[in-house]
């Protein structure tokens, strides 16, 4: 067999994805083959990015684990409520969907979800190791990896076989079902809450239309051409419904930001007083539920809400860089709600 240089790969996946897309383009009808080839650079780039980014994600995870081990003698988990409370107090209005999702996960599916993610990670590591070994196999000892001497279809079958041998099917199936079910249950919980505001917005729009609509209707009726005048009432109704929903969403942000400030201040001040007592910074008999503690919480809540209001319920630079992971999760959850997953 004529020798050829081995394909450079990153854990074997980027060339695998590219070859599978080439094979799909060859097998697809001509009218669809062009679309497959058009998306190939984006798909291959995404696979390449995942391959390149994942080791750094794992590295960051292990780094955080090592930092945690170094901090364990100082009992760092005692500061988590304080930090979380302050973040929620001053920035909660920017992450209403994420806060609602975290609360839903904590109350309903956290234990099962955590166990499922551990199972998936374990099986991923098994599959990754098996894939690396398969990419290095050279059974005919010709100096070329076997995966570089098979057709695209054979490569796909080979990789599926390697994957099936490496992972535990029952554990993986149960874990995927648990993660997907937990995700859908969280979305359902959040969607119900947001649907209430949409309903409120439509109702406010209807009330505004009943009051102002009759005065605007002649304007739209005269502005439309004769063949489209039948749309005048529909246009007015949709305009007021849209404005009502926009107003309801704005009010939701304001109310959500206020709630986040109050709730965050309660968490932060409660944690701060407990820490202060533990380190003998305040008197042991100090009443954490008394008027003085409540006054501190109210001042912190007011400061947090005014900070959010002043910044338009957005995280200013450079703090937005620090909160980038939370921003990405918020955007993903909002998109999932929008497309109706």
Secondary structure, DSSP 4 states (H G I P E B T S, - for coil): ----PPPP-STTHHHHHHHHHHHHHHHS-HHHHHHHHHHHHHHHHHHHHHHHHHHHHHHHHHHHHHHHHHHGGG-GGGGHHHHHHHHHHHHGGG-HHHHHHHHHHHHHTHHHHHHHHHHHHHHHHHHHHHHHHHHH--TT-SSS-GGGGS-HHHHHHHHHHHHHHHS-HHHHHHHHHHHHHHHHHHHHHHHHHHHHHHHHHHHHHHHHIIIIIHHHHHHHHHHS-GGGGGGHHHHHHHHHHHHHHHHHHHHHHHHHHHHHHHHHHHHHHHHHHHHHHHTTSS-TT--TTSHHHHHHHHHHHHHHHHHHHHTTTSPPTTHHHHTHHHHHHHHHHHHHHHHT-
